[in-house]
């Protein structure tokens, strides 16, 4: 069979796959070459975004000051009325009227309710009649005694008769005295039909209505037994809570007691503040008036009692408040902002600024509040300490002091807050 020559078209078709493979290899090599040559450039550009270790870190600072520092004790307190009275009936009878308004203030001696006085008025009249009868007998006996004594002087009567008459006068006189006591008791019972407020205060909700029978042990049909009509042995006519002034009781730890007792024995009047539950608003100011006579062995605390004038009725019985007791005032204490104190491996420490650099300085702190902390040792008056930016600092870091942001400078943004204990010692 003769051999036929290949046509040019068939030759081109057979070479096409090899050309495509060669082009693919060239493209791959170009990409690898480009990545290899571009890596150093990207690395150099990326290195420009890294922070410069020699660049100063912006911080806020404050100077160590010497000033008077108050020593406060914080506690949780409960408002209690100065006097709380359950007004109970003192005589039995029909409750005629209720003369107070629920939840309204009343004065001492104000009429609260009345009990039917007619039975007790009759008892008064009976006692008066008995007294009048015995008083007449006493007058007659005294007249006879005068006559007998005259006859005795004339030897017209025996001495025995005179002595007997004197005994009769003394006996009737004792009867008259008993009648007076009976009359006084009847009048007292009659006065108790008018139930008066024993002290000033705020009345509670009505617990018994007019028309119910009441007695010295409670009310029939009053309180929770109104439907059943049974005797409620502890149902008062009304309750009174004296809230002007009002008291607040709170507990402090037993190790804080000596400082309080020492100040009170010295005649100091310790101020007390009452704040709301969120500690955002001061409700009232008062003073400490008493310390309990024993420590609670279960909690290791002792109860203290303070008194507030409460003119605006900001304190109400059984209200929970935050109490601040001012125990003492340190006259010349070295203080720094509380945000300057950090805690770590060295204990409590601060960053002191000197010539644009900071140095870590351990300190011993004393009393503290939300704004300032007393430094007992480790700092000198006038030294500058970092108050914000502690979390980015190390011993020897370069710093730049900036002015803290003001809430009014950037509307809608909160003021710049410092970090208290996030600094990491080197």
C-alpha positions in Angstrom: 0.0 0.0 0.0 1.5 3.3 -1.0 2.4 5.9 1.7 0.4 9.1 1.4 1.8 12.5 2.5 0.1 14.3 5.4 -1.7 17.5 4.6 -0.8 20.9 6.3 -4.2 21.0 8.0 -3.8 17.8 9.7 -0.3 18.8 11.0 -1.7 22.0 12.5 -4.4 20.1 14.3 -1.9 17.6 15.8 0.3 20.5 17.2 -2.6 22.4 18.9 -2.6 20.5 22.3 1.1 21.0 22.7 0.8 24.7 22.1 -1.9 25.1 24.7 0.1 23.2 27.3 3.1 25.4 26.6 1.1 28.5 27.0 -0.3 27.2 30.3 3.1 26.5 31.7 4.3 30.0 30.7 1.3 31.6 32.5 2.0 29.6 35.7 5.6 30.6 35.7 4.7 34.2 35.2 2.3 34.2 38.2 4.9 32.5 40.4 7.6 34.9 39.3 5.3 37.9 40.0 4.4 36.7 43.5 8.0 36.0 44.3 9.1 39.5 43.2 6.2 41.3 44.8 6.4 39.8 48.3 9.2 42.0 49.5 7.4 45.1 48.3 4.2 44.1 50.1 6.1 43.3 53.2 7.7 46.7 53.1 4.4 48.4 52.7 2.9 46.4 55.5 5.7 47.3 57.8 4.7 50.9 57.5 1.3 50.1 59.3 3.1 48.7 62.4 3.3 51.1 65.4 6.6 52.7 66.1 7.9 51.5 69.4 9.7 54.9 70.0 6.5 56.8 69.4 5.1 58.4 72.7 1.9 56.9 74.0 -0.9 59.5 74.7 -2.0 59.4 78.4 -3.8 61.7 80.9 -2.1 62.6 84.1 -2.7 64.2 87.5 -0.4 65.5 90.3 -0.2 64.1 93.8 -2.1 66.5 96.0 -2.4 67.1 99.7 -5.9 67.7 101.0 -8.4 66.7 103.6 -9.8 63.2 102.9 -13.1 62.0 104.5 -13.3 58.5 105.7 -16.7 57.0 104.9 -18.3 53.7 105.8 -20.8 52.4 103.2 -23.7 50.1 104.1 -27.2 49.1 103.2 -29.9 50.5 105.4 -33.6 50.2 106.1 -35.9 53.1 106.9 -37.9 52.6 110.1 -40.4 54.9 111.7 -39.3 56.7 114.9 -42.5 55.5 116.5 -45.0 52.8 115.2 -48.2 52.5 117.1 -51.1 50.0 116.8 -54.0 52.0 118.2 -56.2 49.5 120.0 -59.6 50.2 121.7 -59.3 50.6 125.5 -63.0 50.0 126.1 -65.6 47.8 124.5 -68.6 49.0 122.6 -70.1 50.0 119.3 -67.7 51.9 117.0 -69.7 55.0 116.1 -67.4 56.9 113.8 -64.0 56.8 112.1 -62.6 60.3 112.0 -59.3 59.9 110.2 -58.4 59.7 106.5 -56.2 56.8 105.3 -52.6 57.6 104.6 -52.9 61.2 105.9 -50.8 62.8 108.6 -52.4 63.4 112.0 -51.2 65.3 115.0 -50.8 64.1 118.6 -54.2 64.2 120.4 -56.2 64.3 117.2 -59.5 62.4 117.2 -59.3 59.1 115.3 -62.5 57.3 116.2 -65.4 57.3 118.7 -67.1 54.4 120.6 -70.7 54.7 121.8 -70.3 56.7 125.1 -73.8 56.2 126.5 -73.1 53.1 128.7 -70.1 54.8 130.2 -71.9 58.0 130.8 -74.5 56.1 132.8 -71.7 54.6 134.9 -70.4 58.1 135.6 -73.9 59.2 136.8 -74.2 56.1 139.0 -70.8 56.8 140.6 -71.7 60.5 141.1 -75.0 59.5 142.9 -73.2 57.0 145.1 -70.6 59.7 146.0 -73.3 62.2 146.8 -75.1 59.8 149.1 -72.0 58.8 151.1 -70.9 62.4 151.2 -74.2 63.3 152.9 -73.6 60.5 155.5 -70.1 61.9 156.1 -71.4 65.3 156.8 -74.0 64.0 159.2 -71.5 61.9 161.0 -69.1 64.9 161.4 -72.0 67.0 162.8 -72.8 64.3 165.4 -69.1 64.1 166.3 -69.0 67.9 167.1 -72.1 67.6 169.2 -70.8 64.6 171.1 -67.5 66.4 171.8 -69.4 69.4 173.3 -71.4 67.1 175.5 -68.3 65.3 176.6 -66.8 68.6 177.8 -70.0 69.1 179.9 -69.8 65.6 181.3 -73.1 64.8 179.7 -71.9 61.8 177.6 -69.5 59.1 178.0 -66.1 59.1 176.3 -67.0 55.7 174.7 -69.7 57.3 172.6 -67.4 60.0 171.4 -64.8 57.4 170.3 -67.4 55.4 168.5 -68.6 58.4 166.6 -65.1 59.3 165.6 -64.7 55.8 164.2 -68.0 56.2 162.3 -66.7 59.4 160.7 -63.5 57.8 159.6 -65.4 54.8 158.1 -67.7 57.0 156.1 -64.8 59.2 155.0 -63.1 56.0 153.6 -66.4 55.2 151.8 -66.5 58.6 150.2 -62.8 58.2 149.1 -63.7 54.9 147.4 -66.7 56.6 145.7 -64.4 59.3 144.3 -62.1 56.6 142.9 -65.1 54.8 141.3 -66.2 58.1 139.8 -62.7 58.8 138.5 -62.6 55.4 136.9 -66.0 55.8 135.3 -65.0 59.2 133.9 -61.7 57.7 132.6 -63.7 54.9 130.8 -65.9 57.5 129.3 -62.9 59.5 128.0 -61.6 56.3 126.3 -64.6 56.2 124.1 -62.9 59.1 122.2 -59.8 57.4 120.6 -57.1 60.0 120.2 -53.8 59.8 118.4 -51.0 59.1 121.0 -48.4 60.6 118.7 -48.1 62.4 115.4 -47.6 60.3 112.3 -49.1 58.9 109.1 -52.2 56.8 109.3 -52.4 53.4 107.7 -55.2 51.8 105.8 -58.5 51.5 107.6 -58.9 48.1 109.3 -62.3 48.4 110.9 -65.3 50.4 109.9 -68.0 52.2 111.9 -70.8 49.9 113.1 -68.6 47.1 114.2 -68.3 46.0 117.8 -64.9 46.6 119.3 -63.2 45.5 122.4 -59.8 45.7 124.2 -58.7 42.5 122.4 -59.6 43.7 118.9 -62.5 44.3 116.7 -65.4 42.0 115.6 -65.7 42.2 111.8 -62.4 44.1 111.4 -59.3 43.3 109.4 -59.2 40.0 107.5 -62.2 38.6 109.4 -64.7 41.2 108.1 -66.7 38.6 106.2 -66.7 36.0 108.8 -67.5 38.4 111.6 -65.2 36.6 114.1 -63.1 38.4 116.7 -59.8 39.6 115.4 -57.5 39.7 118.4 -54.8 41.8 116.8 -56.9 44.2 114.6 -56.2 47.8 115.7 -58.4 50.7 115.0 -55.5 52.3 113.0 -51.8 52.2 112.8 -49.6 55.3 113.1 -46.1 55.6 111.8 -44.0 58.7 112.8 -41.8 59.6 109.9 -40.8 63.2 110.8 -38.2 62.6 112.1 -37.5 59.1 110.8 -34.8 56.5 111.6 -32.5 54.4 109.4 -30.9 51.2 110.7 -27.8 49.7 109.1 -25.1 47.2 109.9 -21.3 47.6 109.8 -18.5 45.1 110.2 -17.2 44.6 113.8 -13.7 45.7 112.8 -15.2 49.1 111.9 -16.9 49.5 115.3 -13.9 50.8 117.4 -13.5 53.9 115.2 -17.2 54.7 115.5 -17.3 54.2 119.3 -14.1 56.3 119.8 -15.6 59.2 117.9 -19.0 58.9 119.8 -17.3 58.8 123.2 -15.4 61.9 122.3 -18.8 63.7 121.8 -18.6 63.8 118.0 -21.8 63.9 116.0 -21.2 61.6 113.1 -23.0 62.7 109.9 -24.9 60.1 107.9 -26.2 60.3 104.3 -29.0 58.3 102.8 -28.7 57.7 99.0 -31.1 56.0 96.6 -30.6 52.4 95.5 -28.5 53.4 92.4 -26.3 55.8 94.4 -27.2 58.6 92.0 -29.2 60.9 94.3 -28.8 61.9 97.9 -32.2 61.6 99.7 -31.5 63.1 103.1 -28.8 64.0 105.6 -28.9 63.0 109.3 -26.7 61.9 112.2 -25.8 58.7 114.1 -27.8 58.4 117.3 -27.2 54.9 118.7 -25.2 51.7 118.5 -26.7 48.3 119.4 -25.5 46.6 122.6 -24.2 43.4 121.0 -22.6 42.1 117.8 -24.4 39.6 115.7 -22.3 36.4 116.1 -23.7 34.9 112.9 -22.6 37.8 110.6 -19.9 39.5 112.6 -21.7 42.9 112.3 -23.4 45.3 114.5 -26.5 47.4 113.9 -26.3 51.2 114.1 -29.2 53.7 114.1 -29.3 57.1 112.6 -32.0 59.8 112.5 -33.2 62.1 109.7 -35.5 65.1 109.9 -37.1 64.0 106.7 -38.9 67.3 105.9 -39.7 66.4 102.3 -40.8 62.8 103.1 -38.0 61.4 100.9 -37.6 58.5 103.3 -40.5 56.1 103.9 -40.8 53.2 106.3 -39.3 49.8 105.1 -37.5 51.6 102.2 -34.0 50.3 101.3 -31.3 53.0 101.0 -27.6 53.2 100.7 -26.0 54.7 103.8 -22.8 56.6 104.1 -21.4 57.2 107.6 -18.6 59.8 107.9 -16.3 58.3 110.6 -13.3 60.7 110.3 -11.5 63.2 108.2 -7.8 62.9 107.5 -6.5 66.5 107.5 -3.3 66.4 105.3 -3.4 63.2 103.3 -1.6 62.6 100.0 -4.2 61.7 97.4 -4.2 60.7 93.7 -7.2 60.0 91.5 -8.5 56.5 92.1 -8.1 55.7 88.4 -4.3 56.1 88.8 -4.1 53.0 91.1 -3.5 49.7 89.3 -3.2 46.2 90.8 -0.9 43.5 89.6 2.1 41.3 90.6 3.8 44.1 92.6 0.5 44.8 94.4 -0.8 48.3 94.1 1.3 50.5 91.9 1.2 53.7 89.8 3.0 54.9 86.7 5.0 58.1 87.6 5.9 60.5 84.8 9.4 61.9 84.7 11.0 63.5 81.6 8.6 62.1 79.2 8.9 58.5 80.4 7.0 56.5 83.0 8.4 54.3 85.8 6.4 51.7 87.7 6.2 52.7 91.4 4.7 50.3 94.1 2.5 52.2 96.6 0.7 51.6 99.8 -2.9 52.9 99.6 -5.3 53.9 102.4 -8.9 55.0 102.3 -10.5 55.5 99.0 -13.7 56.8 97.4 -15.0 57.1 93.9 -12.8 60.0 93.1 -9.6 59.9 95.2 -7.4 57.4 97.0 -5.0 58.1 99.9 -1.4 57.0 99.3 0.4 56.3 102.6 3.8 55.6 101.0 5.5 55.5 97.6 4.8 59.0 96.3 5.8 62.6 96.9 3.7 65.7 96.8 3.6 67.2 93.3 4.7 64.1 91.3 2.7 63.3 88.2 1.0 60.0 87.8 -0.9 58.5 84.8 -4.6 58.4 85.2 -5.7 57.0 81.8 -3.9 54.7 79.4 -2.3 52.4 82.0 -3.2 49.3 79.9 -0.7 50.3 77.1 2.2 51.2 79.4 5.4 49.4 80.5 8.1 50.5 82.8 10.2 53.0 80.8 7.6 53.7 78.1 7.6 57.1 76.5 4.4 59.1 77.0 2.7 62.2 75.9 0.3 64.0 78.2 -3.0 64.9 76.6 -6.1 66.7 77.8 -8.9 64.4 78.7 -12.0 64.6 76.6 -14.9 66.7 78.0 -18.5 65.5 77.8 -19.4 68.8 76.3 -16.6 68.7 73.7 -18.1 65.8 71.7 -21.9 65.7 71.9 -23.3 62.2 72.0 -20.1 60.7 73.3 -19.4 59.7 76.9 -16.4 61.2 78.8 -13.1 59.5 78.5 -12.8 56.9 81.3 -9.5 55.8 82.8 -8.4 52.3 83.4 -8.0 51.4 87.0 -6.3 48.1 87.2 -5.4 47.0 83.6 -1.8 48.1 83.5 0.7 45.3 83.2 4.0 45.7 85.0 7.1 45.0 83.0 
